[in-house]
């Protein structure tokens, strides 16, 4: 999860909200993740890797 270039993967909700509120006006890039059951993990990681490469 991220806001612009700020990685929020291990952040608290309060930290994520603060970073989002502090983002400058204009275009804001958001990365959002939803927990996935373990049995689907491999498939989801492939999609996530593709997403990261596509926004690279």
PDB file with SEQRES, HELIX, SHEET and CRYST1 records, atoms N, CA, C and O in Angstrom:
SEQRES   1 A   56  UNK UNK UNK UNK UNK UNK UNK UNK UNK UNK UNK UNK UNK          
SEQRES   2 A   56  UNK UNK UNK UNK UNK UNK UNK UNK UNK UNK UNK UNK UNK          
SEQRES   3 A   56  UNK UNK UNK UNK UNK UNK UNK UNK UNK UNK UNK UNK UNK          
SEQRES   4 A   56  UNK UNK UNK UNK UNK UNK UNK UNK UNK UNK UNK UNK UNK          
SEQRES   5 A   56  UNK UNK UNK UNK                                              
HELIX    1 AA1 UNK A   13  UNK A   22  1                                  10    
HELIX    2 AA2 UNK A   38  UNK A   40  5                                   3    
HELIX    3 AA3 UNK A   41  UNK A   55  1                                  15    
SHEET    1 AA1 3 UNK A   6  UNK A   7  0                                        
SHEET    2 AA1 3 UNK A   2  UNK A   3 -1                                        
SHEET    3 AA1 3 UNK A  30  UNK A  31 -1                                        
CRYST1    1.000    1.000    1.000  90.00  90.00  90.00 P 1           1          
ATOM      1  N   UNK A   1       0.841  -1.164   0.000  1.00  0.00           N  
ATOM      2  CA  UNK A   1       0.000   0.000   0.000  1.00  0.00           C  
ATOM      3  C   UNK A   1       0.892   1.235   0.000  1.00  0.00           C  
ATOM      4  O   UNK A   1       1.942   1.262   0.642  1.00  0.00           O  
ATOM      5  N   UNK A   2       0.462   2.238  -0.719  1.00  0.00           N  
ATOM      6  CA  UNK A   2       1.271   3.449  -0.794  1.00  0.00           C  
ATOM      7  C   UNK A   2       0.415   4.653  -1.140  1.00  0.00           C  
ATOM      8  O   UNK A   2      -0.688   4.528  -1.671  1.00  0.00           O  
ATOM      9  N   UNK A   3       0.954   5.824  -0.825  1.00  0.00           N  
ATOM     10  CA  UNK A   3       0.426   7.106  -1.281  1.00  0.00           C  
ATOM     11  C   UNK A   3       1.604   7.802  -1.940  1.00  0.00           C  
ATOM     12  O   UNK A   3       2.607   8.101  -1.291  1.00  0.00           O  
ATOM     13  N   UNK A   4       1.472   8.058  -3.239  1.00  0.00           N  
ATOM     14  CA  UNK A   4       2.578   8.599  -4.035  1.00  0.00           C  
ATOM     15  C   UNK A   4       3.810   7.729  -3.817  1.00  0.00           C  
ATOM     16  O   UNK A   4       3.761   6.536  -4.119  1.00  0.00           O  
ATOM     17  N   UNK A   5       4.898   8.266  -3.313  1.00  0.00           N  
ATOM     18  CA  UNK A   5       6.116   7.476  -3.118  1.00  0.00           C  
ATOM     19  C   UNK A   5       6.290   6.997  -1.683  1.00  0.00           C  
ATOM     20  O   UNK A   5       7.349   6.474  -1.334  1.00  0.00           O  
ATOM     21  N   UNK A   6       5.288   7.162  -0.859  1.00  0.00           N  
ATOM     22  CA  UNK A   6       5.373   6.794   0.562  1.00  0.00           C  
ATOM     23  C   UNK A   6       4.818   5.381   0.767  1.00  0.00           C  
ATOM     24  O   UNK A   6       3.616   5.152   0.627  1.00  0.00           O  
ATOM     25  N   UNK A   7       5.701   4.438   1.100  1.00  0.00           N  
ATOM     26  CA  UNK A   7       5.288   3.053   1.354  1.00  0.00           C  
ATOM     27  C   UNK A   7       4.580   2.972   2.698  1.00  0.00           C  
ATOM     28  O   UNK A   7       5.124   3.382   3.722  1.00  0.00           O  
ATOM     29  N   UNK A   8       3.376   2.445   2.687  1.00  0.00           N  
ATOM     30  CA  UNK A   8       2.578   2.344   3.910  1.00  0.00           C  
ATOM     31  C   UNK A   8       2.275   0.892   4.265  1.00  0.00           C  
ATOM     32  O   UNK A   8       1.352   0.618   5.032  1.00  0.00           O  
ATOM     33  N   UNK A   9       3.037  -0.019   3.719  1.00  0.00           N  
ATOM     34  CA  UNK A   9       2.762  -1.444   3.899  1.00  0.00           C  
ATOM     35  C   UNK A   9       2.667  -1.859   5.358  1.00  0.00           C  
ATOM     36  O   UNK A   9       1.816  -2.677   5.709  1.00  0.00           O  
ATOM     37  N   UNK A  10       3.510  -1.321   6.200  1.00  0.00           N  
ATOM     38  CA  UNK A  10       3.523  -1.711   7.613  1.00  0.00           C  
ATOM     39  C   UNK A  10       3.097  -0.570   8.530  1.00  0.00           C  
ATOM     40  O   UNK A  10       3.419  -0.563   9.718  1.00  0.00           O  
ATOM     41  N   UNK A  11       2.378   0.382   7.976  1.00  0.00           N  
ATOM     42  CA  UNK A  11       1.974   1.558   8.750  1.00  0.00           C  
ATOM     43  C   UNK A  11       0.641   1.339   9.454  1.00  0.00           C  
ATOM     44  O   UNK A  11      -0.141   0.459   9.096  1.00  0.00           O  
ATOM     45  N   UNK A  12       0.412   2.160  10.456  1.00  0.00           N  
ATOM     46  CA  UNK A  12      -0.886   2.159  11.127  1.00  0.00           C  
ATOM     47  C   UNK A  12      -1.886   2.935  10.273  1.00  0.00           C  
ATOM     48  O   UNK A  12      -1.504   3.653   9.349  1.00  0.00           O  
ATOM     49  N   UNK A  13      -3.147   2.783  10.588  1.00  0.00           N  
ATOM     50  CA  UNK A  13      -4.179   3.545   9.887  1.00  0.00           C  
ATOM     51  C   UNK A  13      -3.976   5.040  10.104  1.00  0.00           C  
ATOM     52  O   UNK A  13      -4.145   5.831   9.176  1.00  0.00           O  
ATOM     53  N   UNK A  14      -3.615   5.429  11.324  1.00  0.00           N  
ATOM     54  CA  UNK A  14      -3.377   6.852  11.608  1.00  0.00           C  
ATOM     55  C   UNK A  14      -2.268   7.415  10.729  1.00  0.00           C  
ATOM     56  O   UNK A  14      -2.386   8.527  10.214  1.00  0.00           O  
ATOM     57  N   UNK A  15      -1.196   6.657  10.558  1.00  0.00           N  
ATOM     58  CA  UNK A  15      -0.078   7.100   9.716  1.00  0.00           C  
ATOM     59  C   UNK A  15      -0.530   7.226   8.257  1.00  0.00           C  
ATOM     60  O   UNK A  15      -0.198   8.202   7.586  1.00  0.00           O  
ATOM     61  N   UNK A  16      -1.277   6.250   7.776  1.00  0.00           N  
ATOM     62  CA  UNK A  16      -1.752   6.285   6.389  1.00  0.00           C  
ATOM     63  C   UNK A  16      -2.651   7.496   6.145  1.00  0.00           C  
ATOM     64  O   UNK A  16      -2.546   8.154   5.110  1.00  0.00           O  
ATOM     65  N   UNK A  17      -3.520   7.784   7.083  1.00  0.00           N  
ATOM     66  CA  UNK A  17      -4.409   8.946   6.960  1.00  0.00           C  
ATOM     67  C   UNK A  17      -3.589  10.234   6.948  1.00  0.00           C  
ATOM     68  O   UNK A  17      -3.860  11.135   6.155  1.00  0.00           O  
ATOM     69  N   UNK A  18      -2.594  10.322   7.821  1.00  0.00           N  
ATOM     70  CA  UNK A  18      -1.754  11.522   7.885  1.00  0.00           C  
ATOM     71  C   UNK A  18      -1.004  11.740   6.574  1.00  0.00           C  
ATOM     72  O   UNK A  18      -0.912  12.867   6.089  1.00  0.00           O  
ATOM     73  N   UNK A  19      -0.472  10.667   6.004  1.00  0.00           N  
ATOM     74  CA  UNK A  19       0.263  10.783   4.739  1.00  0.00           C  
ATOM     75  C   UNK A  19      -0.683  11.206   3.621  1.00  0.00           C  
ATOM     76  O   UNK A  19      -0.328  12.050   2.798  1.00  0.00           O  
ATOM     77  N   UNK A  20      -1.870  10.637   3.583  1.00  0.00           N  
ATOM     78  CA  UNK A  20      -2.834  11.008   2.550  1.00  0.00           C  
ATOM     79  C   UNK A  20      -3.253  12.468   2.684  1.00  0.00           C  
ATOM     80  O   UNK A  20      -3.353  13.181   1.685  1.00  0.00           O  
ATOM     81  N   UNK A  21      -3.496  12.912   3.904  1.00  0.00           N  
ATOM     82  CA  UNK A  21      -3.880  14.311   4.117  1.00  0.00           C  
ATOM     83  C   UNK A  21      -2.753  15.271   3.759  1.00  0.00           C  
ATOM     84  O   UNK A  21      -3.008  16.398   3.336  1.00  0.00           O  
ATOM     85  N   UNK A  22      -1.508  14.831   3.925  1.00  0.00           N  
ATOM     86  CA  UNK A  22      -0.357  15.687   3.647  1.00  0.00           C  
ATOM     87  C   UNK A  22       0.038  15.693   2.169  1.00  0.00           C  
ATOM     88  O   UNK A  22       0.907  16.467   1.767  1.00  0.00           O  
ATOM     89  N   UNK A  23      -0.583  14.848   1.366  1.00  0.00           N  
ATOM     90  CA  UNK A  23      -0.244  14.788  -0.057  1.00  0.00           C  
ATOM     91  C   UNK A  23      -0.570  16.130  -0.713  1.00  0.00           C  
ATOM     92  O   UNK A  23      -1.585  16.751  -0.396  1.00  0.00           O  
ATOM     93  N   UNK A  24       0.293  16.572  -1.625  1.00  0.00           N  
ATOM     94  CA  UNK A  24       0.038  17.851  -2.292  1.00  0.00           C  
ATOM     95  C   UNK A  24      -1.198  17.760  -3.184  1.00  0.00           C  
ATOM     96  O   UNK A  24      -1.598  16.676  -3.608  1.00  0.00           O  
ATOM     97  N   UNK A  25      -1.794  18.917  -3.459  1.00  0.00           N  
ATOM     98  CA  UNK A  25      -2.950  18.945  -4.355  1.00  0.00           C  
ATOM     99  C   UNK A  25      -2.525  18.489  -5.736  1.00  0.00           C  
ATOM    100  O   UNK A  25      -1.370  18.649  -6.130  1.00  0.00           O  
ATOM    101  N   UNK A  26      -3.456  17.927  -6.457  1.00  0.00           N  
ATOM    102  CA  UNK A  26      -3.163  17.425  -7.794  1.00  0.00           C  
ATOM    103  C   UNK A  26      -3.334  15.916  -7.824  1.00  0.00           C  
ATOM    104  O   UNK A  26      -4.077  15.342  -7.028  1.00  0.00           O  
ATOM    105  N   UNK A  27      -2.642  15.291  -8.746  1.00  0.00           N  
ATOM    106  CA  UNK A  27      -2.738  13.841  -8.901  1.00  0.00           C  
ATOM    107  C   UNK A  27      -2.056  13.145  -7.732  1.00  0.00           C  
ATOM    108  O   UNK A  27      -0.917  13.458  -7.384  1.00  0.00           O  
ATOM    109  N   UNK A  28      -2.762  12.206  -7.137  1.00  0.00           N  
ATOM    110  CA  UNK A  28      -2.229  11.399  -6.034  1.00  0.00           C  
ATOM    111  C   UNK A  28      -2.315   9.942  -6.452  1.00  0.00           C  
ATOM    112  O   UNK A  28      -3.380   9.464  -6.843  1.00  0.00           O  
ATOM    113  N   UNK A  29      -1.199   9.241  -6.371  1.00  0.00           N  
ATOM    114  CA  UNK A  29      -1.168   7.817  -6.703  1.00  0.00           C  
ATOM    115  C   UNK A  29      -1.407   7.012  -5.438  1.00  0.00           C  
ATOM    116  O   UNK A  29      -0.720   7.197  -4.433  1.00  0.00           O  
ATOM    117  N   UNK A  30      -2.389   6.112  -5.491  1.00  0.00           N  
ATOM    118  CA  UNK A  30      -2.722   5.262  -4.354  1.00  0.00           C  
ATOM    119  C   UNK A  30      -2.494   3.806  -4.727  1.00  0.00           C  
ATOM    120  O   UNK A  30      -2.863   3.368  -5.816  1.00  0.00           O  
ATOM    121  N   UNK A  31      -1.894   3.074  -3.831  1.00  0.00           N  
ATOM    122  CA  UNK A  31      -1.777   1.625  -3.965  1.00  0.00           C  
ATOM    123  C   UNK A  31      -2.548   1.004  -2.824  1.00  0.00           C  
ATOM    124  O   UNK A  31      -2.265   1.270  -1.656  1.00  0.00           O  
ATOM    125  N   UNK A  32      -3.519   0.180  -3.158  1.00  0.00           N  
ATOM    126  CA  UNK A  32      -4.405  -0.384  -2.148  1.00  0.00           C  
ATOM    127  C   UNK A  32      -4.374  -1.899  -2.263  1.00  0.00           C  
ATOM    128  O   UNK A  32      -4.417  -2.444  -3.366  1.00  0.00           O  
ATOM    129  N   UNK A  33      -4.299  -2.571  -1.136  1.00  0.00           N  
ATOM    130  CA  UNK A  33      -4.275  -4.033  -1.119  1.00  0.00           C  
ATOM    131  C   UNK A  33      -5.423  -4.559  -0.277  1.00  0.00           C  
ATOM    132  O   UNK A  33      -5.832  -3.945   0.709  1.00  0.00           O  
ATOM    133  N   UNK A  34      -5.924  -5.688  -0.683  1.00  0.00           N  
ATOM    134  CA  UNK A  34      -6.969  -6.377   0.075  1.00  0.00           C  
ATOM    135  C   UNK A  34      -6.402  -7.730   0.488  1.00  0.00           C  
ATOM    136  O   UNK A  34      -5.832  -8.434  -0.345  1.00  0.00           O  
ATOM    137  N   UNK A  35      -6.546  -8.107   1.749  1.00  0.00           N  
ATOM    138  CA  UNK A  35      -6.042  -9.422   2.157  1.00  0.00           C  
ATOM    139  C   UNK A  35      -6.649 -10.530   1.294  1.00  0.00           C  
ATOM    140  O   UNK A  35      -7.830 -10.501   0.949  1.00  0.00           O  
ATOM    141  N   UNK A  36      -5.809 -11.500   0.961  1.00  0.00           N  
ATOM    142  CA  UNK A  36      -6.227 -12.597   0.101  1.00  0.00           C  
ATOM    143  C   UNK A  36      -6.011 -13.908   0.844  1.00  0.00           C  
ATOM    144  O   UNK A  36      -4.995 -14.071   1.520  1.00  0.00           O  
ATOM    145  N   UNK A  37      -6.946 -14.844   0.733  1.00  0.00           N  
ATOM    146  CA  UNK A  37      -6.728 -16.153   1.360  1.00  0.00           C  
ATOM    147  C   UNK A  37      -5.441 -16.792   0.857  1.00  0.00           C  
ATOM    148  O   UNK A  37      -5.053 -16.588  -0.293  1.00  0.00           O  
ATOM    149  N   UNK A  38      -4.786 -17.554   1.699  1.00  0.00           N  
ATOM    150  CA  UNK A  38      -3.495 -18.168   1.374  1.00  0.00           C  
ATOM    151  C   UNK A  38      -3.567 -18.979   0.084  1.00  0.00           C  
ATOM    152  O   UNK A  38      -2.624 -18.939  -0.707  1.00  0.00           O  
ATOM    153  N   UNK A  39      -4.649 -19.709  -0.156  1.00  0.00           N  
ATOM    154  CA  UNK A  39      -4.723 -20.569  -1.337  1.00  0.00           C  
ATOM    155  C   UNK A  39      -4.728 -19.778  -2.642  1.00  0.00           C  
ATOM    156  O   UNK A  39      -4.505 -20.362  -3.702  1.00  0.00           O  
ATOM    157  N   UNK A  40      -4.974 -18.482  -2.600  1.00  0.00           N  
ATOM    158  CA  UNK A  40      -4.946 -17.645  -3.794  1.00  0.00           C  
ATOM    159  C   UNK A  40      -3.701 -16.761  -3.834  1.00  0.00           C  
ATOM    160  O   UNK A  40      -3.542 -15.961  -4.756  1.00  0.00           O  
ATOM    161  N   UNK A  41      -2.835 -16.895  -2.863  1.00  0.00           N  
ATOM    162  CA  UNK A  41      -1.696 -15.995  -2.723  1.00  0.00           C  
ATOM    163  C   UNK A  41      -0.803 -15.914  -3.937  1.00  0.00           C  
ATOM    164  O   UNK A  41      -0.424 -14.816  -4.347  1.00  0.00           O  
ATOM    165  N   UNK A  42      -0.450 -17.057  -4.533  1.00  0.00           N  
ATOM    166  CA  UNK A  42       0.448 -17.049  -5.675  1.00  0.00           C  
ATOM    167  C   UNK A  42      -0.115 -16.264  -6.842  1.00  0.00           C  
ATOM    168  O   UNK A  42       0.599 -15.483  -7.472  1.00  0.00           O  
ATOM    169  N   UNK A  43      -1.386 -16.464  -7.133  1.00  0.00           N  
ATOM    170  CA  UNK A  43      -2.035 -15.749  -8.230  1.00  0.00           C  
ATOM    171  C   UNK A  43      -2.050 -14.253  -7.960  1.00  0.00           C  
ATOM    172  O   UNK A  43      -1.755 -13.453  -8.848  1.00  0.00           O  
ATOM    173  N   UNK A  44      -2.394 -13.879  -6.739  1.00  0.00           N  
ATOM    174  CA  UNK A  44      -2.477 -12.462  -6.392  1.00  0.00           C  
ATOM    175  C   UNK A  44      -1.115 -11.788  -6.458  1.00  0.00           C  
ATOM    176  O   UNK A  44      -1.014 -10.634  -6.874  1.00  0.00           O  
ATOM    177  N   UNK A  45      -0.065 -12.497  -6.051  1.00  0.00           N  
ATOM    178  CA  UNK A  45       1.275 -11.917  -6.122  1.00  0.00           C  
ATOM    179  C   UNK A  45       1.667 -11.641  -7.567  1.00  0.00           C  
ATOM    180  O   UNK A  45       2.328 -10.640  -7.843  1.00  0.00           O  
ATOM    181  N   UNK A  46       1.275 -12.502  -8.485  1.00  0.00           N  
ATOM    182  CA  UNK A  46       1.577 -12.265  -9.897  1.00  0.00           C  
ATOM    183  C   UNK A  46       0.889 -10.992 -10.385  1.00  0.00           C  
ATOM    184  O   UNK A  46       1.489 -10.195 -11.106  1.00  0.00           O  
ATOM    185  N   UNK A  47      -0.361 -10.803  -9.994  1.00  0.00           N  
ATOM    186  CA  UNK A  47      -1.081  -9.588 -10.390  1.00  0.00           C  
ATOM    187  C   UNK A  47      -0.416  -8.367  -9.779  1.00  0.00           C  
ATOM    188  O   UNK A  47      -0.238  -7.354 -10.456  1.00  0.00           O  
ATOM    189  N   UNK A  48      -0.045  -8.453  -8.499  1.00  0.00           N  
ATOM    190  CA  UNK A  48       0.602  -7.329  -7.827  1.00  0.00           C  
ATOM    191  C   UNK A  48       1.934  -7.002  -8.492  1.00  0.00           C  
ATOM    192  O   UNK A  48       2.239  -5.828  -8.702  1.00  0.00           O  
ATOM    193  N   UNK A  49       2.731  -8.009  -8.827  1.00  0.00           N  
ATOM    194  CA  UNK A  49       4.001  -7.778  -9.511  1.00  0.00           C  
ATOM    195  C   UNK A  49       3.771  -7.096 -10.858  1.00  0.00           C  
ATOM    196  O   UNK A  49       4.497  -6.171 -11.222  1.00  0.00           O  
ATOM    197  N   UNK A  50       2.750  -7.559 -11.602  1.00  0.00           N  
ATOM    198  CA  UNK A  50       2.430  -6.932 -12.879  1.00  0.00           C  
ATOM    199  C   UNK A  50       2.051  -5.473 -12.681  1.00  0.00           C  
ATOM    200  O   UNK A  50       2.483  -4.602 -13.437  1.00  0.00           O  
ATOM    201  N   UNK A  51       1.239  -5.209 -11.659  1.00  0.00           N  
ATOM    202  CA  UNK A  51       0.810  -3.840 -11.381  1.00  0.00           C  
ATOM    203  C   UNK A  51       2.013  -2.946 -11.090  1.00  0.00           C  
ATOM    204  O   UNK A  51       2.114  -1.844 -11.629  1.00  0.00           O  
ATOM    205  N   UNK A  52       2.920  -3.417 -10.241  1.00  0.00           N  
ATOM    206  CA  UNK A  52       4.090  -2.608  -9.910  1.00  0.00           C  
ATOM    207  C   UNK A  52       4.937  -2.325 -11.145  1.00  0.00           C  
ATOM    208  O   UNK A  52       5.442  -1.214 -11.305  1.00  0.00           O  
ATOM    209  N   UNK A  53       5.098  -3.308 -12.015  1.00  0.00           N  
ATOM    210  CA  UNK A  53       5.874  -3.086 -13.237  1.00  0.00           C  
ATOM    211  C   UNK A  53       5.160  -2.100 -14.162  1.00  0.00           C  
ATOM    212  O   UNK A  53       5.812  -1.298 -14.831  1.00  0.00           O  
ATOM    213  N   UNK A  54       3.835  -2.153 -14.202  1.00  0.00           N  
ATOM    214  CA  UNK A  54       3.098  -1.293 -15.129  1.00  0.00           C  
ATOM    215  C   UNK A  54       3.118   0.174 -14.714  1.00  0.00           C  
ATOM    216  O   UNK A  54       3.011   1.057 -15.566  1.00  0.00           O  
ATOM    217  N   UNK A  55       3.255   0.448 -13.410  1.00  0.00           N  
ATOM    218  CA  UNK A  55       3.289   1.845 -12.970  1.00  0.00           C  
ATOM    219  C   UNK A  55       4.710   2.357 -12.849  1.00  0.00           C  
ATOM    220  O   UNK A  55       4.935   3.553 -12.663  1.00  0.00           O  
ATOM    221  N   UNK A  56       5.686   1.429 -12.959  1.00  0.00           N  
ATOM    222  CA  UNK A  56       7.089   1.666 -12.772  1.00  0.00           C  
ATOM    223  C   UNK A  56       7.621   2.932 -13.200  1.00  0.00           C  
ATOM    224  O   UNK A  56       8.819   3.177 -13.058  1.00  0.00           O  
TER     225      UNK A  56                                                      
END                                                                             
